[in-house]
């Protein structure tokens, strides 16, 4: 009995490669974002935290003093697709808020302040340095 062979189509292979490259780029952006926040005095307490119930992910969870900060990181290699901050859609914000609620439900410090920040990373400048922008309070619980 022979095993059935399933070759991916060229389009499927391109998509898999693209997805893999996006993952590498995203991880690089998250590392650079965490380093940037730490240089500002933040303490990173979680990376890629997933809600056990909804599976929604928080890229970074940090402390800014006593404030819990949920950080969405967006990374771009080029300016082709516009400002990465614009990629945080209402649907994505809703998923982040759901994950933040789940995180806070298990947080051991009651009454903590919290906020939602965004960090955009890239594209590299003319010297090859990635450009990192931090936007505190990028959105709130209530934004659609």
N, C-alpha and C positions, 0 to 999 in steps of 0.2 A: 504494500500500500504506500503510495507516495503522498507527501505533504503537498497541499495546495500552496502555490506561490502567489503572493499578493504584492505586486510591484506598485509603488506609488506613482502616480502620474507626475509629469514635470511640474504641474501647478501645485500638487500636494507637496512635492519636495521643496519647491520655492517657499511655500507657506511655512513648512516646518523649519526651514533655515531662517526665515524672517522672524518667526516666533522665538526661536532660540536666540537670535541676535538681540531681539527686544528684551528678552529676559536678562541677558548679560548687561545690556545698556541700563536697564532698570536697576539692577543690583549695583552697578557702578554709581549711578545717580544717588541711590539710597546711602551708600557709603560716604560719598562726598557731602550729601546733605547732613548726615549725622556728624561728620567732622566739623562742618560749618557751625551747626547748632552747639556742639561742644565748645567750640572756640568762643561762642557768645555766652558761655556759662551754663548751658542746658545740661541736664543729665539724661542720657538715653536709657529708658527702663525696659523698652520692648522694641523688637524689630520684627516686622511682618507678623504681627499678632492677628490671629484668626478667631472670630467668634465661634465657639463650639456649636451654637444653635444655627446661625445663619450662614456661616463660613465666609462672611464679609471680612475683609482684611484692613488692618491699619498699618500703613507703611512703617511709621515710627510713632512711638509713644514716648514723650519726654516730660521732664519736670523743668519748669522755668520758675525757680524758687519753690513755692508751694503749689503752683498752678500746674495741673495736668494738661499737657498739650498733645493733641492728636494731629499728626503731620502727614499730609499727602504730598508725595514727591513725584514730580513729573520731569522726565529727562528727554532731551532732544539732541540729535546729532547735527541737525541743520535747522535753518529757519523756514524751511519749505512749507511746513504745516502750521505756521503761525506760532503765537505765544503758547507755551505749554500750559500756562495757567487756564487758558480757555478750554483745555481738555478735561477740566473738572466739571463735568456736566451735572445738571440737576439730579439725574439718576445716580451718578457716582457719589455726589454729596449725600444723598439719602442713604446709600449703602454705608458710607463712612459714619454717619450719624447713628445708624442701627448698630454698627460694630462698637462705637464709642459708648452707647448705652449699655451694651453687654459688658464691656470692659469695666465701666464704672460700677455696675451691679456687683462685681467681684472685688472692687478696689477696697483696700483695708482702711483707708482714711476717709471718714465721712465728712461731708461739708467742704470738700476740696473745690476750689475754683477750677475751671477748665476752659479751653478754647480750641478752635480749629485753625491751624496754620497751614500754609502751603510753602513748599520750597521748589523752585524750578532750577534745573541744572542744564547748562549747555546753551547753545553749542560752544565749542572751544573758541577762545579769542585768537587774535593773530599770532600770539605767542604759544598757542597750543594749550592754554590753561582753560579749564572748564569754568564757565561763569555761573555762580550760584547766587540766587536771589531768594531771600526769605520774606514772606508776607505774613506777619502776625495777624490773627483774626481774619483770615481769608474768607470765612463764611461762618454762619451761626446755625444752631439747632433748627431754626425756623425757616431758613431759606429753602425754596423749592429746588 
